Amino acid sequence: MASHAMRLLLLLALAAALAGRSEGAWCVCRTDLPDATLQRTLDYACGSAAAADCKPIQPNAACFAPDNVKAHCSYAVNSFYQRSGQNPLACVFSGTAVVSSTDPSTNGCKYPASATPSAPDSPPPQMAQGPNGPLKDTSGGTGVLPEAPQAPVFHPQP
């Protein structure tokens, strides 16, 4: 009987934890990295294999300004993250992005803050694959993470 109560308590705690992370979370690019590194992340997030909506960061669009790699990178990775259902594994990009609770929206450019699907009947975006299967975390965390192209992949020795 006690084991059933303990399982129920753990299940409720897990549900509460998962429910708490669904609102007010954004994925942003790190500002301490060189523009060339962030450009690779931007290219990946907006590339054909990814599902980011990069139309708002095109010239004359609502989020084109500020016109710099850091801002465009953050918009793109956030779009990818939101379209992935706010999966924390969709906001690593070889360590170039992080989940933030601070809204990065600026002057008429609203960053989505809730999980939004790519389209009503479309599948979720796919995580990046390397030559030996899913790419491994190189940021010190755990799990399978999306990688920016041309980034080194750590393969631990057995």
C-alpha positions as CSV (number, residue, x, y, z in Angstrom):
1,M,0.0,0.0,0.0
2,A,2.8,2.4,0.9
3,S,4.5,1.7,-2.4
4,H,1.4,2.7,-4.3
5,A,1.1,5.9,-2.4
6,M,4.8,6.7,-3.0
7,R,4.4,6.0,-6.8
8,L,1.3,8.3,-6.9
9,L,3.2,11.0,-5.0
10,L,6.2,10.8,-7.4
11,L,3.9,10.9,-10.4
12,L,2.1,14.0,-9.1
13,A,5.5,15.7,-8.4
14,L,6.7,14.9,-11.9
15,A,3.5,16.2,-13.5
16,A,3.8,19.4,-11.5
17,A,7.4,19.9,-12.6
18,L,6.5,19.3,-16.2
19,A,3.6,21.7,-16.1
20,G,5.7,24.4,-14.6
21,R,8.1,24.6,-17.4
22,S,5.6,25.1,-20.3
23,E,5.1,28.9,-20.0
24,G,7.6,31.7,-20.0
25,A,10.6,30.0,-21.4
26,W,12.7,31.1,-24.3
27,C,15.8,29.7,-26.0
28,V,18.5,32.3,-26.7
29,C,21.9,32.3,-28.2
30,R,24.8,32.9,-25.9
31,T,26.2,36.5,-26.2
32,D,29.8,35.6,-25.3
33,L,30.4,33.6,-28.4
34,P,31.9,34.9,-31.7
35,D,29.5,35.9,-34.5
36,A,30.9,33.1,-36.8
37,T,29.9,30.5,-34.3
38,L,26.4,31.9,-33.9
39,Q,26.0,32.3,-37.6
40,R,26.5,28.5,-37.9
41,T,23.8,28.0,-35.3
42,L,21.5,30.4,-37.1
43,D,22.1,28.7,-40.4
44,Y,21.3,25.3,-38.8
45,A,18.1,26.5,-37.1
46,C,16.9,28.2,-40.4
47,G,18.1,25.3,-42.6
48,S,15.9,22.9,-44.5
49,A,16.4,20.1,-41.9
50,A,15.2,22.4,-39.0
51,A,11.7,23.7,-38.4
52,A,12.4,27.3,-37.2
53,D,10.2,30.0,-38.7
54,C,12.9,32.5,-39.9
55,K,10.5,34.7,-41.9
56,P,10.3,37.3,-39.1
57,I,14.1,37.9,-39.3
58,Q,14.2,38.5,-43.0
59,P,14.8,42.1,-44.3
60,N,11.8,44.4,-43.8
61,A,10.1,41.8,-41.4
62,A,9.1,42.6,-37.8
63,C,12.2,41.0,-36.2
64,F,14.9,42.0,-38.7
65,A,16.0,44.8,-36.4
66,P,18.4,44.7,-34.7
67,D,20.2,43.5,-37.8
68,N,22.9,41.4,-36.1
69,V,23.8,37.8,-35.9
70,K,23.2,37.5,-32.1
71,A,19.6,38.8,-32.4
72,H,18.8,36.7,-35.5
73,C,20.3,33.6,-33.9
74,S,18.2,34.0,-30.8
75,Y,15.0,34.4,-32.7
76,A,15.8,31.4,-34.8
77,V,16.7,29.0,-32.0
78,N,13.7,30.2,-30.0
79,S,11.4,29.4,-32.9
80,F,13.0,25.9,-33.2
81,Y,12.7,25.4,-29.4
82,Q,9.0,26.5,-29.3
83,R,8.1,24.4,-32.3
84,S,9.8,21.4,-30.6
85,G,7.3,21.8,-27.7
86,Q,9.9,23.5,-25.4
87,N,11.9,20.3,-25.3
88,P,15.1,21.3,-23.4
89,L,17.1,19.1,-25.7
90,A,16.0,21.4,-28.6
91,C,17.9,24.4,-27.1
92,V,21.5,23.4,-26.9
93,F,23.0,23.7,-30.4
94,S,26.5,22.5,-29.4
95,G,26.4,24.7,-26.4
96,T,25.6,27.9,-28.3
97,A,22.1,28.4,-26.8
98,V,20.5,28.3,-23.4
99,V,16.9,28.3,-22.0
100,S,16.1,31.6,-20.3
101,S,13.2,32.8,-18.3
102,T,13.8,36.4,-19.4
103,D,11.8,37.6,-22.4
104,P,14.2,38.6,-25.2
105,S,11.4,40.5,-27.1
106,T,12.4,44.0,-28.3
107,N,10.8,47.0,-30.0
108,G,8.0,45.4,-31.9
109,C,9.6,42.0,-32.2
110,K,7.7,39.5,-30.0
111,Y,9.5,36.2,-29.4
112,P,7.0,33.3,-28.9
113,A,7.0,32.1,-25.3
114,S,4.9,29.0,-25.5
115,A,5.0,25.7,-27.3
116,T,3.6,26.2,-30.8
117,P,3.5,23.4,-33.4
118,S,5.0,23.8,-36.8
119,A,1.6,23.4,-38.4
120,P,-1.6,21.7,-37.3
121,D,-0.8,18.3,-38.9
122,S,3.0,18.4,-39.3
123,P,5.5,16.2,-37.4
124,P,7.7,17.9,-34.8
125,P,11.2,18.9,-35.9
126,Q,13.8,16.2,-35.9
127,M,16.9,16.3,-33.8
128,A,20.2,16.4,-35.7
129,Q,21.9,13.1,-36.6
130,G,25.6,12.5,-36.9
131,P,27.4,9.9,-39.0
132,N,27.2,7.4,-36.1
133,G,23.6,8.2,-35.1
134,P,22.2,10.9,-32.8
135,L,24.7,13.5,-31.9
136,K,26.0,13.5,-28.4
137,D,25.9,16.3,-25.8
138,T,29.2,18.3,-25.8
139,S,28.0,20.9,-23.3
140,G,28.4,18.9,-20.1
141,G,24.7,17.9,-19.9
142,T,23.1,14.6,-20.7
143,G,21.0,13.3,-23.5
144,V,20.8,13.7,-27.3
145,L,21.0,17.4,-28.4
146,P,20.8,19.3,-31.7
147,E,24.2,20.2,-33.0
148,A,25.2,23.2,-35.2
149,P,26.9,22.1,-38.4
150,Q,30.7,21.9,-38.5
151,A,30.8,21.7,-34.7
152,P,33.0,19.0,-33.2
153,V,31.3,16.0,-31.8
154,F,32.6,14.4,-28.6
155,H,32.8,10.6,-28.8
156,P,33.8,9.2,-25.3
157,Q,36.2,6.3,-25.3
158,P,34.8,3.0,-24.0
